[in-house]
Amino acid sequence: DKFRVNPPPNDLQLAARAKLVRLEVEQIKLMLPQETIQNRVIRLCAACYAEGPYHRTEWQYKLANRCDRHHLLLLLECPNCKAKLRMPSKWANGICKRCLTPFDQMAELQKGG
């Protein structure tokens, strides 16, 4: 949940995990994230959140700056008051911590193009 950068497991660690879960090492490798995760800034597509209120991992990929579904710029802060987004585990209410703007209403202020 904190999106810390962890080094990928080495071959010995992968082999141990594969044995534990009775899979091949190559199968385990396919389950690992294929892109680097952005760990310092939380991102949000308010339009996606309005459709289903949960955080999507693909919003955190370093190379992602737009929602691939709505083609909107991912939000890094509340477009209303400019407060940084909290960790997704604190999104129980789905609102900005400062101005209380609901995430689903932020989609109206999210820039596309």
A tleap script that builds the chain and sets N, CA, C and O, in Angstrom:
source leaprc.protein.ff14SB
mol = sequence {
  NASP LYS PHE ARG VAL ASN PRO PRO PRO ASN
  ASP LEU GLN LEU ALA ALA ARG ALA LYS LEU
  VAL ARG LEU GLU VAL GLU GLN ILE LYS LEU
  MET LEU PRO GLN GLU THR ILE GLN ASN ARG
  VAL ILE ARG LEU CYS ALA ALA CYS TYR ALA
  GLU GLY PRO TYR HIE ARG THR GLU TRP GLN
  TYR LYS LEU ALA ASN ARG CYS ASP ARG HIE
  HIE LEU LEU LEU LEU LEU GLU CYS PRO ASN
  CYS LYS ALA LYS LEU ARG MET PRO SER LYS
  TRP ALA ASN GLY ILE CYS LYS ARG CYS LEU
  THR PRO PHE ASP GLN MET ALA GLU LEU GLN
  LYS GLY CGLY
}
set mol.1.N position { 0.815 -1.194 0.000 }
set mol.1.CA position { 0.000 0.000 0.000 }
set mol.1.C position { 0.861 1.262 0.000 }
set mol.1.O position { 0.382 2.324 -0.395 }
set mol.2.N position { 2.112 1.173 0.430 }
set mol.2.CA position { 2.973 2.345 0.483 }
set mol.2.C position { 3.797 2.492 -0.791 }
set mol.2.O position { 4.552 3.458 -0.909 }
set mol.3.N position { 3.686 1.595 -1.724 }
set mol.3.CA position { 4.360 1.666 -3.012 }
set mol.3.C position { 5.869 1.869 -2.877 }
set mol.3.O position { 6.476 2.581 -3.677 }
set mol.4.N position { 6.461 1.252 -1.883 }
set mol.4.CA position { 7.911 1.349 -1.733 }
set mol.4.C position { 8.580 0.580 -2.861 }
set mol.4.O position { 8.049 -0.409 -3.369 }
set mol.5.N position { 9.745 1.055 -3.235 }
set mol.5.CA position { 10.507 0.376 -4.270 }
set mol.5.C position { 11.237 -0.785 -3.617 }
set mol.5.O position { 12.127 -0.581 -2.792 }
set mol.6.N position { 10.867 -1.978 -3.978 }
set mol.6.CA position { 11.523 -3.178 -3.493 }
set mol.6.C position { 12.310 -3.775 -4.640 }
set mol.6.O position { 11.825 -3.809 -5.771 }
set mol.7.N position { 13.517 -4.245 -4.368 }
set mol.7.CA position { 14.261 -4.878 -5.464 }
set mol.7.C position { 13.549 -6.156 -5.897 }
set mol.7.O position { 12.968 -6.856 -5.067 }
set mol.8.N position { 13.592 -6.458 -7.176 }
set mol.8.CA position { 12.957 -7.710 -7.627 }
set mol.8.C position { 13.677 -8.903 -7.020 }
set mol.8.O position { 14.875 -8.827 -6.748 }
set mol.9.N position { 12.966 -10.001 -6.803 }
set mol.9.CA position { 13.613 -11.182 -6.228 }
set mol.9.C position { 14.662 -11.747 -7.179 }
set mol.9.O position { 14.501 -11.710 -8.399 }
set mol.10.N position { 15.741 -12.273 -6.594 }
set mol.10.CA position { 16.785 -12.905 -7.419 }
set mol.10.C position { 16.351 -14.318 -7.789 }
set mol.10.O position { 15.305 -14.784 -7.336 }
set mol.11.N position { 17.141 -14.998 -8.605 }
set mol.11.CA position { 16.770 -16.331 -9.094 }
set mol.11.C position { 16.598 -17.340 -7.962 }
set mol.11.O position { 15.707 -18.187 -8.018 }
set mol.12.N position { 17.439 -17.257 -6.943 }
set mol.12.CA position { 17.341 -18.182 -5.817 }
set mol.12.C position { 16.027 -17.956 -5.055 }
set mol.12.O position { 15.358 -18.917 -4.675 }
set mol.13.N position { 15.664 -16.705 -4.837 }
set mol.13.CA position { 14.411 -16.386 -4.156 }
set mol.13.C position { 13.204 -16.814 -4.993 }
set mol.13.O position { 12.216 -17.320 -4.460 }
set mol.14.N position { 13.297 -16.608 -6.299 }
set mol.14.CA position { 12.205 -17.042 -7.178 }
set mol.14.C position { 12.040 -18.552 -7.147 }
set mol.14.O position { 10.919 -19.058 -7.120 }
set mol.15.N position { 13.151 -19.268 -7.151 }
set mol.15.CA position { 13.097 -20.735 -7.120 }
set mol.15.C position { 12.451 -21.220 -5.821 }
set mol.15.O position { 11.660 -22.163 -5.833 }
set mol.16.N position { 12.786 -20.577 -4.705 }
set mol.16.CA position { 12.199 -20.958 -3.411 }
set mol.16.C position { 10.695 -20.701 -3.404 }
set mol.16.O position { 9.920 -21.524 -2.916 }
set mol.17.N position { 10.294 -19.572 -3.939 }
set mol.17.CA position { 8.855 -19.257 -3.995 }
set mol.17.C position { 8.113 -20.199 -4.932 }
set mol.17.O position { 7.005 -20.643 -4.629 }
set mol.18.N position { 8.722 -20.499 -6.060 }
set mol.18.CA position { 8.100 -21.404 -7.027 }
set mol.18.C position { 7.882 -22.781 -6.404 }
set mol.18.O position { 6.836 -23.401 -6.596 }
set mol.19.N position { 8.858 -23.240 -5.674 }
set mol.19.CA position { 8.735 -24.543 -5.012 }
set mol.19.C position { 7.622 -24.511 -3.965 }
set mol.19.O position { 6.844 -25.458 -3.849 }
set mol.20.N position { 7.552 -23.432 -3.217 }
set mol.20.CA position { 6.554 -23.295 -2.160 }
set mol.20.C position { 5.129 -23.342 -2.713 }
set mol.20.O position { 4.252 -23.971 -2.121 }
set mol.21.N position { 4.902 -22.684 -3.834 }
set mol.21.CA position { 3.549 -22.617 -4.391 }
set mol.21.C position { 3.331 -23.594 -5.547 }
set mol.21.O position { 2.286 -23.588 -6.198 }
set mol.22.N position { 4.336 -24.430 -5.785 }
set mol.22.CA position { 4.262 -25.484 -6.801 }
set mol.22.C position { 3.999 -24.938 -8.209 }
set mol.22.O position { 3.119 -25.412 -8.927 }
set mol.23.N position { 4.782 -23.939 -8.572 }
set mol.23.CA position { 4.743 -23.371 -9.917 }
set mol.23.C position { 6.159 -23.337 -10.484 }
set mol.23.O position { 7.139 -23.510 -9.759 }
set mol.24.N position { 6.246 -23.113 -11.780 }
set mol.24.CA position { 7.546 -22.941 -12.417 }
set mol.24.C position { 8.027 -21.514 -12.179 }
set mol.24.O position { 7.222 -20.601 -11.995 }
set mol.25.N position { 9.338 -21.329 -12.182 }
set mol.25.CA position { 9.912 -19.997 -11.983 }
set mol.25.C position { 9.375 -19.020 -13.025 }
set mol.25.O position { 9.077 -17.872 -12.697 }
set mol.26.N position { 9.250 -19.455 -14.264 }
set mol.26.CA position { 8.742 -18.570 -15.329 }
set mol.26.C position { 7.310 -18.119 -15.047 }
set mol.26.O position { 6.942 -16.991 -15.374 }
set mol.27.N position { 6.509 -18.982 -14.450 }
set mol.27.CA position { 5.136 -18.596 -14.094 }
set mol.27.C position { 5.145 -17.512 -13.013 }
set mol.27.O position { 4.358 -16.567 -13.060 }
set mol.28.N position { 6.049 -17.665 -12.040 }
set mol.28.CA position { 6.177 -16.665 -10.982 }
set mol.28.C position { 6.612 -15.330 -11.584 }
set mol.28.O position { 6.087 -14.282 -11.207 }
set mol.29.N position { 7.555 -15.360 -12.506 }
set mol.29.CA position { 8.030 -14.120 -13.136 }
set mol.29.C position { 6.906 -13.390 -13.856 }
set mol.29.O position { 6.878 -12.159 -13.868 }
set mol.30.N position { 5.982 -14.131 -14.455 }
set mol.30.CA position { 4.859 -13.498 -15.147 }
set mol.30.C position { 3.898 -12.801 -14.190 }
set mol.30.O position { 3.146 -11.917 -14.602 }
set mol.31.N position { 3.918 -13.188 -12.930 }
set mol.31.CA position { 3.034 -12.579 -11.933 }
set mol.31.C position { 3.596 -11.281 -11.362 }
set mol.31.O position { 2.863 -10.506 -10.747 }
set mol.32.N position { 4.876 -11.043 -11.560 }
set mol.32.CA position { 5.502 -9.833 -11.024 }
set mol.32.C position { 5.151 -8.628 -11.872 }
set mol.32.O position { 4.904 -8.773 -13.069 }
set mol.33.N position { 5.123 -7.429 -11.276 }
set mol.33.CA position { 4.834 -6.221 -12.060 }
set mol.33.C position { 5.836 -6.073 -13.199 }
set mol.33.O position { 7.039 -6.250 -13.008 }
set mol.34.N position { 5.330 -5.748 -14.374 }
set mol.34.CA position { 6.188 -5.612 -15.545 }
set mol.34.C position { 6.677 -4.183 -15.741 }
set mol.34.O position { 7.604 -3.942 -16.516 }
set mol.35.N position { 6.060 -3.236 -15.045 }
set mol.35.CA position { 6.457 -1.835 -15.152 }
set mol.35.C position { 6.871 -1.324 -13.787 }
set mol.35.O position { 6.480 -1.867 -12.754 }
set mol.36.N position { 7.664 -0.277 -13.802 }
set mol.36.CA position { 8.110 0.336 -12.566 }
set mol.36.C position { 6.970 1.158 -11.968 }
set mol.36.O position { 6.279 1.900 -12.667 }
set mol.37.N position { 6.796 1.007 -10.674 }
set mol.37.CA position { 5.730 1.708 -9.963 }
set mol.37.C position { 6.260 3.044 -9.451 }
set mol.37.O position { 7.370 3.124 -8.927 }
set mol.38.N position { 5.454 4.088 -9.610 }
set mol.38.CA position { 5.771 5.406 -9.061 }
set mol.38.C position { 5.436 5.351 -7.586 }
set mol.38.O position { 4.278 5.137 -7.228 }
set mol.39.N position { 6.409 5.538 -6.730 }
set mol.39.CA position { 6.169 5.311 -5.312 }
set mol.39.C position { 6.047 6.573 -4.475 }
set mol.39.O position { 5.730 6.477 -3.289 }
set mol.40.N position { 6.279 7.721 -5.024 }
set mol.40.CA position { 6.277 8.932 -4.200 }
set mol.40.C position { 4.979 9.734 -4.310 }
set mol.40.O position { 4.651 10.502 -3.406 }
set mol.41.N position { 4.262 9.569 -5.373 }
set mol.41.CA position { 3.062 10.369 -5.602 }
set mol.41.C position { 1.888 9.442 -5.885 }
set mol.41.O position { 1.989 8.547 -6.724 }
set mol.42.N position { 0.796 9.651 -5.200 }
set mol.42.CA position { -0.418 8.878 -5.448 }
set mol.42.C position { -1.163 9.531 -6.597 }
set mol.42.O position { -1.280 10.755 -6.656 }
set mol.43.N position { -1.665 8.714 -7.506 }
set mol.43.CA position { -2.376 9.211 -8.682 }
set mol.43.C position { -3.795 8.670 -8.697 }
set mol.43.O position { -4.088 7.623 -8.120 }
set mol.44.N position { -4.677 9.415 -9.376 }
set mol.44.CA position { -6.093 9.062 -9.393 }
set mol.44.C position { -6.719 9.482 -10.714 }
set mol.44.O position { -6.474 10.585 -11.202 }
set mol.45.N position { -7.524 8.604 -11.286 }
set mol.45.CA position { -8.439 9.002 -12.360 }
set mol.45.C position { -9.813 9.065 -11.697 }
set mol.45.O position { -10.406 8.038 -11.365 }
set mol.46.N position { -10.301 10.273 -11.515 }
set mol.46.CA position { -11.582 10.461 -10.826 }
set mol.46.C position { -12.738 9.849 -11.613 }
set mol.46.O position { -13.713 9.388 -11.021 }
set mol.47.N position { -12.636 9.840 -12.948 }
set mol.47.CA position { -13.694 9.242 -13.769 }
set mol.47.C position { -13.763 7.732 -13.522 }
set mol.47.O position { -14.857 7.181 -13.397 }
set mol.48.N position { -12.622 7.063 -13.452 }
set mol.48.CA position { -12.605 5.625 -13.133 }
set mol.48.C position { -13.141 5.389 -11.723 }
set mol.48.O position { -13.919 4.464 -11.490 }
set mol.49.N position { -12.717 6.231 -10.792 }
set mol.49.CA position { -13.147 6.076 -9.412 }
set mol.49.C position { -14.663 6.221 -9.294 }
set mol.49.O position { -15.293 5.540 -8.485 }
set mol.50.N position { -15.243 7.101 -10.095 }
set mol.50.CA position { -16.701 7.268 -10.073 }
set mol.50.C position { -17.401 6.003 -10.555 }
set mol.50.O position { -18.504 5.694 -10.104 }
set mol.51.N position { -16.767 5.267 -11.470 }
set mol.51.CA position { -17.350 4.020 -11.990 }
set mol.51.C position { -17.191 2.857 -11.017 }
set mol.51.O position { -18.035 1.962 -10.970 }
set mol.52.N position { -16.118 2.872 -10.246 }
set mol.52.CA position { -15.849 1.825 -9.262 }
set mol.52.C position { -14.865 2.367 -8.254 }
set mol.52.O position { -13.707 2.593 -8.606 }
set mol.53.N position { -15.275 2.588 -7.002 }
set mol.53.CA position { -14.446 3.292 -6.024 }
set mol.53.C position { -13.310 2.459 -5.431 }
set mol.53.O position { -13.403 1.978 -4.301 }
set mol.54.N position { -12.249 2.296 -6.201 }
set mol.54.CA position { -11.038 1.641 -5.705 }
set mol.54.C position { -9.847 2.145 -6.508 }
set mol.54.O position { -10.008 2.643 -7.622 }
set mol.55.N position { -8.653 2.015 -5.941 }
set mol.55.CA position { -7.420 2.466 -6.575 }
set mol.55.C position { -6.944 1.425 -7.580 }
set mol.55.O position { -6.972 0.229 -7.293 }
set mol.56.N position { -6.510 1.868 -8.746 }
set mol.56.CA position { -5.967 0.960 -9.772 }
set mol.56.C position { -4.450 1.061 -9.784 }
set mol.56.O position { -3.895 2.159 -9.822 }
set mol.57.N position { -3.780 -0.088 -9.752 }
set mol.57.CA position { -2.320 -0.118 -9.748 }
set mol.57.C position { -1.742 0.568 -10.971 }
set mol.57.O position { -0.696 1.211 -10.878 }
set mol.58.N position { -2.402 0.445 -12.122 }
set mol.58.CA position { -1.855 1.039 -13.349 }
set mol.58.C position { -1.735 2.561 -13.256 }
set mol.58.O position { -0.978 3.157 -14.023 }
set mol.59.N position { -2.448 3.196 -12.353 }
set mol.59.CA position { -2.300 4.636 -12.165 }
set mol.59.C position { -0.930 4.973 -11.600 }
set mol.59.O position { -0.457 6.099 -11.756 }
set mol.60.N position { -0.293 4.021 -10.951 }
set mol.60.CA position { 0.993 4.269 -10.305 }
set mol.60.C position { 2.202 3.965 -11.195 }
set mol.60.O position { 3.334 4.211 -10.781 }
set mol.61.N position { 1.994 3.445 -12.395 }
set mol.61.CA position { 3.136 3.166 -13.264 }
set mol.61.C position { 3.839 4.472 -13.601 }
set mol.61.O position { 3.189 5.468 -13.920 }
set mol.62.N position { 5.168 4.468 -13.528 }
set mol.62.CA position { 5.944 5.685 -13.750 }
set mol.62.C position { 5.675 6.315 -15.112 }
set mol.62.O position { 5.673 7.540 -15.230 }
set mol.63.N position { 5.450 5.516 -16.123 }
set mol.63.CA position { 5.252 6.049 -17.467 }
set mol.63.C position { 3.824 6.510 -17.731 }
set mol.63.O position { 3.545 7.118 -18.764 }
set mol.64.N position { 2.933 6.225 -16.809 }
set mol.64.CA position { 1.520 6.600 -17.008 }
set mol.64.C position { 1.288 8.021 -16.498 }
set mol.64.O position { 1.599 8.343 -15.352 }
set mol.65.N position { 0.739 8.857 -17.363 }
set mol.65.CA position { 0.333 10.183 -16.901 }
set mol.65.C position { -1.133 10.459 -17.259 }
set mol.65.O position { -1.699 11.484 -16.879 }
set mol.66.N position { -1.735 9.511 -18.004 }
set mol.66.CA position { -3.144 9.611 -18.398 }
set mol.66.C position { -3.849 8.290 -18.116 }
set mol.66.O position { -3.228 7.228 -18.078 }
set mol.67.N position { -5.135 8.383 -17.923 }
set mol.67.CA position { -5.966 7.190 -17.801 }
set mol.67.C position { -6.101 6.582 -19.198 }
set mol.67.O position { -6.457 7.284 -20.145 }
set mol.68.N position { -5.825 5.310 -19.330 }
set mol.68.CA position { -5.923 4.676 -20.654 }
set mol.68.C position { -7.375 4.453 -21.075 }
set mol.68.O position { -7.636 4.172 -22.245 }
set mol.69.N position { -8.304 4.570 -20.163 }
set mol.69.CA position { -9.720 4.392 -20.487 }
set mol.69.C position { -10.409 5.711 -20.863 }
set mol.69.O position { -11.128 5.784 -21.859 }
set mol.70.N position { -10.180 6.745 -20.054 }
set mol.70.CA position { -10.857 8.023 -20.255 }
set mol.70.C position { -9.980 9.080 -20.934 }
set mol.70.O position { -10.471 10.135 -21.334 }
set mol.71.N position { -8.691 8.793 -21.060 }
set mol.71.CA position { -7.717 9.700 -21.691 }
set mol.71.C position { -7.630 11.036 -20.959 }
set mol.71.O position { -7.383 12.076 -21.570 }
set mol.72.N position { -7.832 10.995 -19.658 }
set mol.72.CA position { -7.715 12.177 -18.813 }
set mol.72.C position { -6.377 12.147 -18.097 }
set mol.72.O position { -5.857 11.073 -17.794 }
set mol.73.N position { -5.814 13.325 -17.823 }
set mol.73.CA position { -4.595 13.382 -17.031 }
set mol.73.C position { -4.886 12.831 -15.639 }
set mol.73.O position { -5.914 13.153 -15.043 }
set mol.74.N position { -3.988 12.006 -15.125 }
set mol.74.CA position { -4.163 11.479 -13.769 }
set mol.74.C position { -3.957 12.608 -12.766 }
set mol.74.O position { -3.048 13.426 -12.905 }
set mol.75.N position { -4.801 12.633 -11.775 }
set mol.75.CA position { -4.706 13.663 -10.743 }
set mol.75.C position { -3.607 13.306 -9.743 }
set mol.75.O position { -3.483 12.154 -9.326 }
set mol.76.N position { -2.822 14.294 -9.372 }
set mol.76.CA position { -1.794 14.149 -8.342 }
set mol.76.C position { -2.221 14.855 -7.056 }
set mol.76.O position { -1.652 14.646 -5.985 }
set mol.77.N position { -3.239 15.694 -7.202 }
set mol.77.CA position { -3.742 16.478 -6.082 }
set mol.77.C position { -5.210 16.800 -6.346 }
set mol.77.O position { -5.714 16.600 -7.451 }
set mol.78.N position { -5.866 17.287 -5.342 }
set mol.78.CA position { -7.261 17.698 -5.497 }
set mol.78.C position { -7.307 18.896 -6.443 }
set mol.78.O position { -6.627 19.891 -6.193 }
set mol.79.N position { -8.084 18.829 -7.513 }
set mol.79.CA position { -8.145 19.970 -8.430 }
set mol.79.C position { -8.853 21.179 -7.830 }
set mol.79.O position { -8.777 22.279 -8.378 }
set mol.80.N position { -9.527 20.987 -6.728 }
set mol.80.CA position { -10.260 22.076 -6.080 }
set mol.80.C position { -9.357 22.863 -5.128 }
set mol.80.O position { -9.282 24.089 -5.221 }
set mol.81.N position { -8.666 22.165 -4.206 }
set mol.81.CA position { -7.880 22.861 -3.174 }
set mol.81.C position { -6.373 22.595 -3.264 }
set mol.81.O position { -5.597 23.175 -2.505 }
set mol.82.N position { -5.959 21.723 -4.185 }
set mol.82.CA position { -4.538 21.406 -4.423 }
set mol.82.C position { -3.879 20.570 -3.329 }
set mol.82.O position { -2.651 20.500 -3.275 }
set mol.83.N position { -4.658 19.939 -2.459 }
set mol.83.CA position { -4.097 19.038 -1.448 }
set mol.83.C position { -3.626 17.757 -2.126 }
set mol.83.O position { -4.299 17.234 -3.014 }
set mol.84.N position { -2.466 17.253 -1.702 }
set mol.84.CA position { -1.955 15.991 -2.229 }
set mol.84.C position { -2.912 14.866 -1.862 }
set mol.84.O position { -3.539 14.891 -0.802 }
set mol.85.N position { -3.020 13.874 -2.751 }
set mol.85.CA position { -3.895 12.732 -2.480 }
set mol.85.C position { -3.295 11.863 -1.387 }
set mol.85.O position { -2.080 11.682 -1.319 }
set mol.86.N position { -4.140 11.339 -0.552 }
set mol.86.CA position { -3.702 10.445 0.524 }
set mol.86.C position { -3.458 9.053 -0.024 }
set mol.86.O position { -3.795 8.755 -1.169 }
set mol.87.N position { -2.872 8.212 0.799 }
set mol.87.CA position { -2.665 6.815 0.433 }
set mol.87.C position { -4.026 6.164 0.188 }
set mol.87.O position { -4.985 6.468 0.898 }
set mol.88.N position { -4.131 5.272 -0.806 }
set mol.88.CA position { -5.423 4.635 -1.099 }
set mol.88.C position { -6.067 3.939 0.102 }
set mol.88.O position { -7.293 3.846 0.167 }
set mol.89.N position { -5.276 3.456 1.039 }
set mol.89.CA position { -5.859 2.808 2.226 }
set mol.89.C position { -6.657 3.792 3.074 }
set mol.89.O position { -7.443 3.376 3.926 }
set mol.90.N position { -6.468 5.073 2.853 }
set mol.90.CA position { -7.200 6.111 3.587 }
set mol.90.C position { -8.361 6.677 2.768 }
set mol.90.O position { -8.935 7.702 3.134 }
set mol.91.N position { -8.702 6.025 1.682 }
set mol.91.CA position { -9.759 6.501 0.790 }
set mol.91.C position { -11.137 5.960 1.154 }
set mol.91.O position { -12.019 5.942 0.295 }
set mol.92.N position { -11.351 5.531 2.354 }
set mol.92.CA position { -12.625 4.908 2.738 }
set mol.92.C position { -13.822 5.793 2.403 }
set mol.92.O position { -14.871 5.297 1.991 }
set mol.93.N position { -13.665 7.096 2.578 }
set mol.93.CA position { -14.764 8.014 2.299 }
set mol.93.C position { -14.747 8.530 0.866 }
set mol.93.O position { -15.738 9.100 0.410 }
set mol.94.N position { -13.639 8.343 0.144 }
set mol.94.CA position { -13.548 8.792 -1.241 }
set mol.94.C position { -13.672 10.295 -1.403 }
set mol.94.O position { -14.306 10.785 -2.337 }
set mol.95.N position { -13.052 11.022 -0.470 }
set mol.95.CA position { -13.121 12.482 -0.516 }
set mol.95.C position { -11.748 13.082 -0.249 }
set mol.95.O position { -10.874 12.423 0.315 }
set mol.96.N position { -11.562 14.324 -0.653 }
set mol.96.CA position { -10.338 15.066 -0.352 }
set mol.96.C position { -10.252 15.284 1.149 }
set mol.96.O position { -11.245 15.618 1.796 }
set mol.97.N position { -9.074 15.096 1.690 }
set mol.97.CA position { -8.888 15.256 3.131 }
set mol.97.C position { -9.035 16.707 3.591 }
set mol.97.O position { -9.367 16.954 4.750 }
set mol.98.N position { -8.794 17.665 2.699 }
set mol.98.CA position { -8.845 19.076 3.094 }
set mol.98.C position { -10.200 19.733 2.814 }
set mol.98.O position { -10.817 20.287 3.723 }
set mol.99.N position { -10.663 19.675 1.569 }
set mol.99.CA position { -11.878 20.411 1.200 }
set mol.99.C position { -13.130 19.530 1.120 }
set mol.99.O position { -14.233 20.026 0.894 }
set mol.100.N position { -12.944 18.216 1.307 }
set mol.100.CA position { -14.031 17.241 1.331 }
set mol.100.C position { -14.743 17.059 -0.015 }
set mol.100.O position { -15.869 16.563 -0.062 }
set mol.101.N position { -14.082 17.462 -1.109 }
set mol.101.CA position { -14.649 17.234 -2.435 }
set mol.101.C position { -14.629 15.736 -2.721 }
set mol.101.O position { -13.568 15.120 -2.623 }
set mol.102.N position { -15.752 15.131 -3.067 }
set mol.102.CA position { -15.775 13.704 -3.404 }
set mol.102.C position { -14.952 13.433 -4.667 }
set mol.102.O position { -14.967 14.221 -5.612 }
set mol.103.N position { -14.239 12.314 -4.668 }
set mol.103.CA position { -13.413 11.950 -5.817 }
set mol.103.C position { -14.231 11.891 -7.100 }
set mol.103.O position { -13.763 12.334 -8.149 }
set mol.104.N position { -15.442 11.354 -7.033 }
set mol.104.CA position { -16.222 11.228 -8.264 }
set mol.104.C position { -16.593 12.595 -8.850 }
set mol.104.O position { -16.815 12.703 -10.056 }
set mol.105.N position { -16.664 13.632 -8.023 }
set mol.105.CA position { -16.932 14.978 -8.532 }
set mol.105.C position { -15.676 15.635 -9.114 }
set mol.105.O position { -15.774 16.594 -9.879 }
set mol.106.N position { -14.503 15.121 -8.752 }
set mol.106.CA position { -13.252 15.664 -9.284 }
set mol.106.C position { -13.123 15.414 -10.784 }
set mol.106.O position { -12.383 16.119 -11.469 }
set mol.107.N position { -13.828 14.430 -11.289 }
set mol.107.CA position { -13.757 14.110 -12.722 }
set mol.107.C position { -14.175 15.312 -13.568 }
set mol.107.O position { -13.660 15.505 -14.670 }
set mol.108.N position { -15.092 16.106 -13.065 }
set mol.108.CA position { -15.534 17.309 -13.793 }
set mol.108.C position { -14.418 18.316 -13.944 }
set mol.108.O position { -14.428 19.118 -14.878 }
set mol.109.N position { -13.441 18.285 -13.026 }
set mol.109.CA position { -12.329 19.228 -13.037 }
set mol.109.C position { -11.051 18.625 -13.628 }
set mol.109.O position { -10.048 19.321 -13.791 }
set mol.110.N position { -11.094 17.339 -13.944 }
set mol.110.CA position { -9.932 16.632 -14.482 }
set mol.110.C position { -9.748 17.023 -15.944 }
set mol.110.O position { -10.719 17.067 -16.700 }
set mol.111.N position { -8.522 17.305 -16.343 }
set mol.111.CA position { -8.245 17.773 -17.701 }
set mol.111.C position { -8.007 16.611 -18.645 }
set mol.111.O position { -7.294 15.662 -18.317 }
set mol.112.N position { -8.606 16.695 -19.811 }
set mol.112.CA position { -8.414 15.681 -20.851 }
set mol.112.C position { -7.534 16.217 -21.955 }
set mol.112.O position { -6.762 17.162 -21.788 }
set mol.113.N position { -7.688 15.569 -23.086 }
set mol.113.CA position { -7.022 16.094 -24.256 }
set mol.113.C position { -5.863 15.377 -24.659 }
set mol.113.O position { -5.222 15.742 -25.645 }
savepdb mol mol.pdb
quit
